[in-house]
Amino acid sequence: MQGALRFGVQVARQKRDQVTRTIERFLVRHPVRPVDPVLGICAYPVAQTPFVLLYDDTELRIHLIIHASADRTAIDLAGVVW
């Protein structure tokens, strides 16, 4: 599990579960969110985590989960494979 070595298994699980809950309980019902001006897709910060979900609101397709402080200009969505 990513982050487990640095932050501990419990913290990594809590953050993973918070991301999953956000998708299942909120974004599924309310997919339309502000569009990131750099990437041109929706960006939604996950409460109580340092993460942002980058997704397409047409089919609620999560492209990436990134750290909120990540340099979004360096992200190339063309490399995302489905």
Secondary structure, DSSP 8 states (H G I E B T S, - for coil): -TTHHHH-HHHHHHHHHHHHHIIIIIITT-----B-TTTSSEEEE-TTSSEEEEEETTTTEEEEEEETTS-GGG--GGG---
